[in-house]
Amino acid sequence: MRLVNWNIERNDPASPKAASLIAEIGALSPDIISLTEAWEGSLEAFGGYVLAAQGVAWSRQATGERKVVLWSPHPWADIDPMEQAAAFGGSVSACTQIGGRNVRIVGICIPYHMASPLGQVPKARVWEQHERFLEVLMPYLHRWRQDGPVIVMGDFNRRMPRTYGSLRSYKMLEQAFEGYEIATRGKLPGIEAQTVDHVAVAGAVRVTGVAGRSAVSPEGLVRSDHFGVVVDFELRG
């Protein structure tokens, strides 16, 4: 089974950049898709079932923009908008069927270091929103890993292992994901670079392959400031 995780840099679904990315994602035949900095209708062409989380605005944005968009060919159940986390970034959690099993899927967009809610005066301190999001997320993550198969994916806004930025906030990130396998840790095959867009798994999920996908189309179009992540996996037991 396969999932695709991509930050599409707020590109409107009608734009050539978004259309090219969505076409490439479709050609990968994923079972689960997570988009960050996307639009409500970004995955409309896939049919199936979509969950979208607006999250908090850090700059002016269009009505249809969403911090997180999740897609599955099967219905979503036990939906949790994680409202406390959504006050700082973007997040949504729900269960869906994968390979006949019930799996919890979590889509997150963790605030970047300079993030501050639009219009807030004074602005949030550097790394403040990032750390507050992790504080809220941590107990969720620790509970979910006990409950059964769980996949967490999205824009973490940190390379793993750490290459820059606050050591304190990075330690919080590692602590939050204690007990999870970070499938995207280190340089990704196909890109040979580290990513800030990650996939973490726990429970009966076994990762069988990881690859990066170029943000540049074969025609030379730069489609996003993030490259894509593809993770193949299987469910054990």
Contacts in CASP RR format, 6 or more apart in sequence:
PFRMAT RR
TARGET T0000
AUTHOR 0000-0000-0000
METHOD contacts of the structure
MODEL  1
MRLVNWNIERNDPASPKAASLIAEIGALSPDIISLTEAWEGSLEAFGGYV
LAAQGVAWSRQATGERKVVLWSPHPWADIDPMEQAAAFGGSVSACTQIGG
RNVRIVGICIPYHMASPLGQVPKARVWEQHERFLEVLMPYLHRWRQDGPV
IVMGDFNRRMPRTYGSLRSYKMLEQAFEGYEIATRGKLPGIEAQTVDHVA
VAGAVRVTGVAGRSAVSPEGLVRSDHFGVVVDFELRG
1 31 0 8 1.000
1 32 0 8 1.000
1 98 0 8 1.000
1 99 0 8 1.000
1 232 0 8 1.000
1 233 0 8 1.000
1 234 0 8 1.000
1 235 0 8 1.000
2 28 0 8 1.000
2 29 0 8 1.000
2 30 0 8 1.000
2 31 0 8 1.000
2 32 0 8 1.000
2 230 0 8 1.000
2 231 0 8 1.000
2 232 0 8 1.000
2 233 0 8 1.000
3 30 0 8 1.000
3 31 0 8 1.000
3 32 0 8 1.000
3 33 0 8 1.000
3 34 0 8 1.000
3 151 0 8 1.000
3 153 0 8 1.000
3 199 0 8 1.000
3 230 0 8 1.000
3 231 0 8 1.000
3 233 0 8 1.000
4 25 0 8 1.000
4 28 0 8 1.000
4 30 0 8 1.000
4 32 0 8 1.000
4 33 0 8 1.000
4 34 0 8 1.000
4 213 0 8 1.000
4 228 0 8 1.000
4 229 0 8 1.000
4 230 0 8 1.000
5 33 0 8 1.000
5 34 0 8 1.000
5 35 0 8 1.000
5 36 0 8 1.000
5 153 0 8 1.000
5 154 0 8 1.000
5 197 0 8 1.000
5 198 0 8 1.000
5 199 0 8 1.000
5 228 0 8 1.000
5 229 0 8 1.000
5 230 0 8 1.000
5 231 0 8 1.000
6 21 0 8 1.000
6 25 0 8 1.000
6 34 0 8 1.000
6 35 0 8 1.000
6 36 0 8 1.000
6 197 0 8 1.000
6 213 0 8 1.000
6 224 0 8 1.000
6 226 0 8 1.000
6 228 0 8 1.000
6 229 0 8 1.000
7 35 0 8 1.000
7 36 0 8 1.000
7 37 0 8 1.000
7 154 0 8 1.000
7 155 0 8 1.000
7 197 0 8 1.000
7 224 0 8 1.000
7 225 0 8 1.000
7 226 0 8 1.000
7 228 0 8 1.000
8 17 0 8 1.000
8 18 0 8 1.000
8 21 0 8 1.000
8 35 0 8 1.000
8 36 0 8 1.000
8 37 0 8 1.000
8 38 0 8 1.000
8 42 0 8 1.000
8 223 0 8 1.000
8 224 0 8 1.000
8 226 0 8 1.000
9 17 0 8 1.000
9 37 0 8 1.000
9 223 0 8 1.000
9 224 0 8 1.000
9 225 0 8 1.000
9 226 0 8 1.000
10 37 0 8 1.000
10 38 0 8 1.000
10 39 0 8 1.000
10 61 0 8 1.000
10 65 0 8 1.000
11 17 0 8 1.000
11 18 0 8 1.000
11 21 0 8 1.000
11 39 0 8 1.000
11 223 0 8 1.000
11 224 0 8 1.000
12 18 0 8 1.000
12 39 0 8 1.000
12 62 0 8 1.000
13 19 0 8 1.000
13 22 0 8 1.000
13 39 0 8 1.000
13 41 0 8 1.000
13 42 0 8 1.000
13 44 0 8 1.000
16 221 0 8 1.000
17 221 0 8 1.000
17 222 0 8 1.000
17 223 0 8 1.000
17 224 0 8 1.000
18 39 0 8 1.000
18 42 0 8 1.000
18 223 0 8 1.000
20 217 0 8 1.000
20 221 0 8 1.000
20 223 0 8 1.000
21 223 0 8 1.000
21 224 0 8 1.000
22 42 0 8 1.000
22 43 0 8 1.000
22 45 0 8 1.000
24 213 0 8 1.000
24 217 0 8 1.000
25 33 0 8 1.000
26 46 0 8 1.000
28 213 0 8 1.000
28 230 0 8 1.000
30 230 0 8 1.000
31 72 0 8 1.000
31 73 0 8 1.000
31 98 0 8 1.000
31 99 0 8 1.000
32 70 0 8 1.000
32 71 0 8 1.000
32 72 0 8 1.000
32 96 0 8 1.000
32 98 0 8 1.000
32 105 0 8 1.000
32 151 0 8 1.000
33 43 0 8 1.000
33 46 0 8 1.000
33 69 0 8 1.000
33 70 0 8 1.000
33 71 0 8 1.000
33 72 0 8 1.000
34 68 0 8 1.000
34 69 0 8 1.000
34 70 0 8 1.000
34 71 0 8 1.000
34 105 0 8 1.000
34 107 0 8 1.000
34 153 0 8 1.000
34 154 0 8 1.000
35 42 0 8 1.000
35 43 0 8 1.000
35 68 0 8 1.000
35 69 0 8 1.000
35 70 0 8 1.000
35 71 0 8 1.000
36 67 0 8 1.000
36 68 0 8 1.000
36 69 0 8 1.000
36 107 0 8 1.000
36 109 0 8 1.000
36 154 0 8 1.000
36 155 0 8 1.000
36 197 0 8 1.000
37 65 0 8 1.000
37 67 0 8 1.000
37 109 0 8 1.000
37 155 0 8 1.000
38 52 0 8 1.000
38 65 0 8 1.000
38 66 0 8 1.000
38 68 0 8 1.000
38 69 0 8 1.000
39 62 0 8 1.000
39 64 0 8 1.000
39 65 0 8 1.000
39 66 0 8 1.000
39 69 0 8 1.000
40 52 0 8 1.000
40 64 0 8 1.000
40 65 0 8 1.000
40 66 0 8 1.000
40 69 0 8 1.000
41 50 0 8 1.000
41 52 0 8 1.000
41 64 0 8 1.000
41 69 0 8 1.000
42 66 0 8 1.000
42 69 0 8 1.000
43 50 0 8 1.000
43 69 0 8 1.000
43 71 0 8 1.000
44 50 0 8 1.000
46 71 0 8 1.000
47 73 0 8 1.000
48 71 0 8 1.000
48 72 0 8 1.000
48 73 0 8 1.000
48 74 0 8 1.000
49 71 0 8 1.000
49 72 0 8 1.000
49 73 0 8 1.000
49 74 0 8 1.000
49 75 0 8 1.000
49 76 0 8 1.000
49 96 0 8 1.000
50 69 0 8 1.000
50 70 0 8 1.000
50 71 0 8 1.000
51 68 0 8 1.000
51 69 0 8 1.000
51 70 0 8 1.000
51 71 0 8 1.000
51 76 0 8 1.000
51 79 0 8 1.000
51 92 0 8 1.000
51 94 0 8 1.000
52 66 0 8 1.000
52 68 0 8 1.000
52 69 0 8 1.000
52 70 0 8 1.000
52 92 0 8 1.000
53 66 0 8 1.000
53 67 0 8 1.000
53 68 0 8 1.000
53 69 0 8 1.000
53 81 0 8 1.000
53 86 0 8 1.000
53 90 0 8 1.000
53 91 0 8 1.000
53 92 0 8 1.000
53 107 0 8 1.000
54 65 0 8 1.000
54 66 0 8 1.000
54 67 0 8 1.000
54 86 0 8 1.000
54 90 0 8 1.000
55 66 0 8 1.000
55 67 0 8 1.000
55 68 0 8 1.000
55 86 0 8 1.000
55 89 0 8 1.000
55 90 0 8 1.000
55 91 0 8 1.000
55 109 0 8 1.000
56 67 0 8 1.000
56 86 0 8 1.000
56 87 0 8 1.000
56 88 0 8 1.000
56 89 0 8 1.000
56 90 0 8 1.000
56 117 0 8 1.000
56 118 0 8 1.000
57 117 0 8 1.000
57 118 0 8 1.000
58 111 0 8 1.000
58 112 0 8 1.000
58 115 0 8 1.000
58 116 0 8 1.000
58 117 0 8 1.000
58 118 0 8 1.000
59 118 0 8 1.000
60 118 0 8 1.000
67 89 0 8 1.000
67 90 0 8 1.000
67 91 0 8 1.000
67 109 0 8 1.000
68 90 0 8 1.000
68 91 0 8 1.000
68 92 0 8 1.000
68 107 0 8 1.000
68 108 0 8 1.000
68 109 0 8 1.000
68 154 0 8 1.000
70 76 0 8 1.000
70 92 0 8 1.000
70 94 0 8 1.000
70 105 0 8 1.000
70 107 0 8 1.000
72 96 0 8 1.000
72 97 0 8 1.000
72 98 0 8 1.000
72 105 0 8 1.000
74 96 0 8 1.000
74 97 0 8 1.000
74 98 0 8 1.000
75 96 0 8 1.000
75 97 0 8 1.000
76 94 0 8 1.000
76 95 0 8 1.000
76 96 0 8 1.000
77 94 0 8 1.000
77 95 0 8 1.000
77 96 0 8 1.000
77 102 0 8 1.000
78 94 0 8 1.000
78 95 0 8 1.000
78 104 0 8 1.000
79 92 0 8 1.000
79 93 0 8 1.000
79 94 0 8 1.000
80 92 0 8 1.000
80 93 0 8 1.000
80 94 0 8 1.000
81 91 0 8 1.000
81 92 0 8 1.000
81 93 0 8 1.000
82 91 0 8 1.000
82 92 0 8 1.000
82 93 0 8 1.000
82 136 0 8 1.000
82 137 0 8 1.000
82 140 0 8 1.000
84 136 0 8 1.000
85 91 0 8 1.000
85 108 0 8 1.000
85 133 0 8 1.000
85 136 0 8 1.000
85 137 0 8 1.000
85 140 0 8 1.000
86 92 0 8 1.000
87 136 0 8 1.000
88 111 0 8 1.000
88 115 0 8 1.000
88 129 0 8 1.000
88 132 0 8 1.000
88 133 0 8 1.000
88 136 0 8 1.000
89 108 0 8 1.000
89 109 0 8 1.000
89 110 0 8 1.000
89 111 0 8 1.000
89 115 0 8 1.000
89 129 0 8 1.000
89 133 0 8 1.000
90 107 0 8 1.000
90 108 0 8 1.000
90 109 0 8 1.000
90 133 0 8 1.000
91 106 0 8 1.000
91 107 0 8 1.000
91 108 0 8 1.000
91 109 0 8 1.000
91 133 0 8 1.000
91 137 0 8 1.000
92 106 0 8 1.000
92 107 0 8 1.000
93 104 0 8 1.000
93 105 0 8 1.000
93 106 0 8 1.000
93 107 0 8 1.000
93 140 0 8 1.000
93 144 0 8 1.000
94 104 0 8 1.000
94 105 0 8 1.000
95 102 0 8 1.000
95 103 0 8 1.000
95 104 0 8 1.000
95 105 0 8 1.000
96 102 0 8 1.000
96 103 0 8 1.000
96 105 0 8 1.000
97 103 0 8 1.000
98 235 0 8 1.000
99 235 0 8 1.000
101 149 0 8 1.000
101 204 0 8 1.000
101 235 0 8 1.000
102 149 0 8 1.000
103 149 0 8 1.000
103 150 0 8 1.000
103 151 0 8 1.000
103 205 0 8 1.000
103 235 0 8 1.000
104 144 0 8 1.000
104 147 0 8 1.000
104 148 0 8 1.000
104 149 0 8 1.000
104 150 0 8 1.000
104 151 0 8 1.000
105 150 0 8 1.000
105 151 0 8 1.000
105 153 0 8 1.000
106 140 0 8 1.000
106 144 0 8 1.000
106 150 0 8 1.000
106 151 0 8 1.000
106 152 0 8 1.000
106 153 0 8 1.000
107 152 0 8 1.000
107 153 0 8 1.000
107 154 0 8 1.000
108 137 0 8 1.000
108 152 0 8 1.000
108 153 0 8 1.000
108 154 0 8 1.000
108 155 0 8 1.000
108 156 0 8 1.000
109 154 0 8 1.000
109 155 0 8 1.000
110 130 0 8 1.000
110 133 0 8 1.000
110 134 0 8 1.000
110 137 0 8 1.000
110 155 0 8 1.000
110 156 0 8 1.000
110 157 0 8 1.000
110 158 0 8 1.000
110 173 0 8 1.000
111 129 0 8 1.000
111 130 0 8 1.000
111 133 0 8 1.000
111 157 0 8 1.000
112 130 0 8 1.000
112 157 0 8 1.000
113 126 0 8 1.000
113 127 0 8 1.000
113 130 0 8 1.000
113 157 0 8 1.000
113 165 0 8 1.000
113 166 0 8 1.000
113 169 0 8 1.000
114 126 0 8 1.000
115 124 0 8 1.000
115 129 0 8 1.000
115 130 0 8 1.000
116 123 0 8 1.000
116 124 0 8 1.000
116 128 0 8 1.000
116 129 0 8 1.000
117 124 0 8 1.000
117 129 0 8 1.000
126 166 0 8 1.000
127 165 0 8 1.000
127 166 0 8 1.000
127 168 0 8 1.000
127 169 0 8 1.000
130 157 0 8 1.000
130 166 0 8 1.000
130 169 0 8 1.000
131 168 0 8 1.000
131 169 0 8 1.000
131 172 0 8 1.000
134 169 0 8 1.000
134 172 0 8 1.000
134 173 0 8 1.000
134 176 0 8 1.000
135 172 0 8 1.000
137 176 0 8 1.000
138 172 0 8 1.000
138 175 0 8 1.000
138 176 0 8 1.000
141 152 0 8 1.000
141 176 0 8 1.000
141 177 0 8 1.000
141 180 0 8 1.000
142 178 0 8 1.000
144 150 0 8 1.000
144 152 0 8 1.000
144 202 0 8 1.000
145 179 0 8 1.000
145 180 0 8 1.000
145 202 0 8 1.000
145 203 0 8 1.000
148 202 0 8 1.000
148 203 0 8 1.000
148 204 0 8 1.000
149 201 0 8 1.000
149 202 0 8 1.000
149 203 0 8 1.000
149 204 0 8 1.000
149 205 0 8 1.000
149 235 0 8 1.000
150 201 0 8 1.000
150 202 0 8 1.000
150 203 0 8 1.000
150 205 0 8 1.000
151 199 0 8 1.000
151 200 0 8 1.000
151 201 0 8 1.000
151 205 0 8 1.000
151 233 0 8 1.000
152 177 0 8 1.000
152 180 0 8 1.000
152 199 0 8 1.000
152 200 0 8 1.000
152 201 0 8 1.000
153 197 0 8 1.000
153 198 0 8 1.000
153 199 0 8 1.000
153 200 0 8 1.000
153 229 0 8 1.000
153 231 0 8 1.000
154 197 0 8 1.000
154 198 0 8 1.000
154 199 0 8 1.000
155 196 0 8 1.000
155 197 0 8 1.000
155 226 0 8 1.000
156 173 0 8 1.000
156 196 0 8 1.000
156 197 0 8 1.000
156 198 0 8 1.000
157 196 0 8 1.000
158 169 0 8 1.000
158 170 0 8 1.000
158 173 0 8 1.000
158 196 0 8 1.000
159 186 0 8 1.000
159 194 0 8 1.000
159 195 0 8 1.000
159 196 0 8 1.000
160 173 0 8 1.000
160 174 0 8 1.000
160 182 0 8 1.000
160 184 0 8 1.000
160 185 0 8 1.000
160 186 0 8 1.000
160 194 0 8 1.000
160 198 0 8 1.000
161 185 0 8 1.000
161 186 0 8 1.000
162 170 0 8 1.000
163 194 0 8 1.000
177 200 0 8 1.000
179 202 0 8 1.000
180 200 0 8 1.000
180 201 0 8 1.000
180 202 0 8 1.000
181 200 0 8 1.000
181 201 0 8 1.000
181 202 0 8 1.000
181 205 0 8 1.000
181 207 0 8 1.000
182 198 0 8 1.000
182 199 0 8 1.000
182 200 0 8 1.000
183 198 0 8 1.000
183 199 0 8 1.000
183 200 0 8 1.000
183 201 0 8 1.000
183 207 0 8 1.000
183 209 0 8 1.000
183 210 0 8 1.000
183 231 0 8 1.000
183 233 0 8 1.000
184 195 0 8 1.000
184 197 0 8 1.000
184 198 0 8 1.000
184 199 0 8 1.000
184 210 0 8 1.000
184 229 0 8 1.000
184 231 0 8 1.000
185 198 0 8 1.000
186 194 0 8 1.000
187 193 0 8 1.000
187 194 0 8 1.000
188 194 0 8 1.000
188 195 0 8 1.000
188 210 0 8 1.000
188 211 0 8 1.000
188 212 0 8 1.000
188 227 0 8 1.000
188 229 0 8 1.000
189 210 0 8 1.000
189 211 0 8 1.000
189 212 0 8 1.000
190 211 0 8 1.000
190 212 0 8 1.000
191 211 0 8 1.000
191 212 0 8 1.000
191 213 0 8 1.000
191 214 0 8 1.000
191 227 0 8 1.000
193 227 0 8 1.000
195 212 0 8 1.000
195 226 0 8 1.000
195 227 0 8 1.000
195 228 0 8 1.000
195 229 0 8 1.000
196 226 0 8 1.000
197 226 0 8 1.000
197 227 0 8 1.000
197 228 0 8 1.000
197 229 0 8 1.000
198 229 0 8 1.000
199 207 0 8 1.000
199 210 0 8 1.000
199 229 0 8 1.000
199 231 0 8 1.000
201 207 0 8 1.000
201 233 0 8 1.000
204 235 0 8 1.000
204 236 0 8 1.000
204 237 0 8 1.000
205 233 0 8 1.000
205 234 0 8 1.000
205 235 0 8 1.000
205 236 0 8 1.000
206 233 0 8 1.000
206 234 0 8 1.000
206 235 0 8 1.000
206 236 0 8 1.000
207 231 0 8 1.000
207 232 0 8 1.000
207 233 0 8 1.000
208 232 0 8 1.000
208 233 0 8 1.000
208 234 0 8 1.000
209 231 0 8 1.000
209 232 0 8 1.000
209 233 0 8 1.000
210 229 0 8 1.000
210 230 0 8 1.000
210 231 0 8 1.000
210 232 0 8 1.000
211 229 0 8 1.000
211 230 0 8 1.000
212 227 0 8 1.000
212 228 0 8 1.000
212 229 0 8 1.000
212 230 0 8 1.000
213 227 0 8 1.000
213 228 0 8 1.000
213 229 0 8 1.000
213 230 0 8 1.000
214 227 0 8 1.000
214 228 0 8 1.000
215 222 0 8 1.000
215 223 0 8 1.000
215 224 0 8 1.000
215 225 0 8 1.000
215 226 0 8 1.000
215 227 0 8 1.000
215 228 0 8 1.000
216 222 0 8 1.000
216 223 0 8 1.000
217 223 0 8 1.000
END
